[in-house]
Amino acid sequence: MRNIQPEELDELVEKGTSYKIIDVREDEEVEHGMIPGAIHIPMQQVPEKLAELPTEDTYVLVCRGGHRSMNTALFMENQGYDVINMDGGMLEWKGELVFK
């Protein structure tokens, strides 16, 4: 599994990345802001949502501290998805936030 630093992802978001960003945090966590362009799929809902996610896309997974997203990335990778985990999670994100 590949990893990306928050600063690297922030640069890609600003330039218009083709990566699909999935925020796997809980509803109350995303109320504090999300990375622009990210979609919210709580970790426990990822297995049932996989059919909606094209396997040809590359996904960057994000959570609060990086552990849930790492576990979800490993799961998705085992299902044939191209995934990247953002190290440090939203605790390390210094970029722009959007609010739901």
C-alpha positions as CSV (number, residue, x, y, z in Angstrom):
1,M,0.0,0.0,0.0
2,R,1.2,3.4,-0.9
3,N,1.2,6.5,1.4
4,I,1.0,10.2,0.8
5,Q,1.8,13.0,3.1
6,P,-0.9,15.7,3.8
7,E,1.3,18.4,2.2
8,E,1.6,16.4,-1.0
9,L,-2.1,15.7,-1.1
10,D,-2.8,19.4,-0.5
11,E,-0.6,20.4,-3.5
12,L,-2.5,17.8,-5.6
13,V,-5.9,19.1,-4.5
14,E,-4.9,22.7,-5.4
15,K,-3.7,21.6,-8.9
16,G,-6.8,19.5,-9.5
17,T,-5.9,15.9,-8.7
18,S,-7.6,12.9,-10.5
19,Y,-7.4,10.9,-7.3
20,K,-10.7,10.3,-5.6
21,I,-10.5,11.2,-1.9
22,I,-12.6,9.2,0.5
23,D,-13.0,10.4,4.1
24,V,-13.8,7.4,6.3
25,R,-14.5,9.3,9.5
26,E,-17.8,9.3,11.4
27,D,-20.5,12.0,10.7
28,E,-19.6,14.0,13.8
29,E,-15.9,14.1,12.8
30,V,-16.6,15.4,9.3
31,E,-18.6,18.3,10.8
32,H,-15.2,19.8,11.6
33,G,-14.3,20.0,8.0
34,M,-13.3,17.9,5.0
35,I,-10.7,18.1,2.3
36,P,-12.2,19.9,-0.7
37,G,-13.6,17.3,-3.2
38,A,-13.6,14.4,-0.7
39,I,-16.5,12.1,-0.5
40,H,-17.7,10.9,2.9
41,I,-18.1,7.2,3.3
42,P,-17.8,6.1,7.0
43,M,-15.4,3.2,7.4
44,Q,-18.1,0.7,8.3
45,Q,-20.1,1.5,5.1
46,V,-17.2,1.0,2.7
47,P,-17.8,-2.7,2.1
48,E,-21.4,-2.0,1.0
49,K,-20.4,1.0,-1.1
50,L,-17.6,-0.8,-3.1
51,A,-19.9,-1.6,-6.0
52,E,-20.4,2.2,-6.5
53,L,-16.6,2.8,-6.7
54,P,-15.0,2.2,-10.1
55,T,-11.9,0.0,-9.8
56,E,-10.1,2.0,-12.5
57,D,-9.9,5.1,-10.2
58,T,-7.1,5.7,-7.6
59,Y,-8.4,6.5,-4.1
60,V,-6.8,8.4,-1.3
61,L,-8.2,7.4,2.1
62,V,-8.4,9.8,5.0
63,C,-9.4,9.6,8.6
64,R,-8.6,11.5,11.8
65,G,-5.2,10.0,12.6
66,G,-4.4,7.6,9.7
67,H,-5.2,4.2,11.3
68,R,-8.8,3.7,10.1
69,S,-7.9,4.9,6.7
70,M,-4.9,2.5,6.6
71,N,-7.2,-0.5,7.6
72,T,-9.8,0.6,5.0
73,A,-7.1,1.0,2.3
74,L,-5.8,-2.5,3.0
75,F,-9.3,-3.9,2.7
76,M,-9.9,-2.1,-0.6
77,E,-6.5,-3.1,-1.9
78,N,-7.4,-6.7,-1.2
79,Q,-10.6,-6.2,-3.3
80,G,-8.6,-5.0,-6.3
81,Y,-8.6,-1.2,-5.8
82,D,-5.7,1.2,-6.3
83,V,-5.5,3.0,-2.9
84,I,-3.2,5.4,-1.1
85,N,-3.4,6.2,2.6
86,M,-2.9,9.8,3.9
87,D,-0.3,9.6,6.7
88,G,-1.3,11.3,9.9
89,G,-4.9,11.9,8.9
90,M,-6.8,15.1,9.4
91,L,-4.8,15.8,12.5
92,E,-1.9,16.7,10.2
93,W,-4.0,18.4,7.4
94,K,-3.1,22.1,7.1
95,G,-4.9,22.8,3.9
96,E,-8.3,24.2,3.1
97,L,-11.4,22.7,4.6
98,V,-15.0,22.5,3.4
99,F,-18.0,22.0,5.6
100,K,-21.0,19.8,4.9
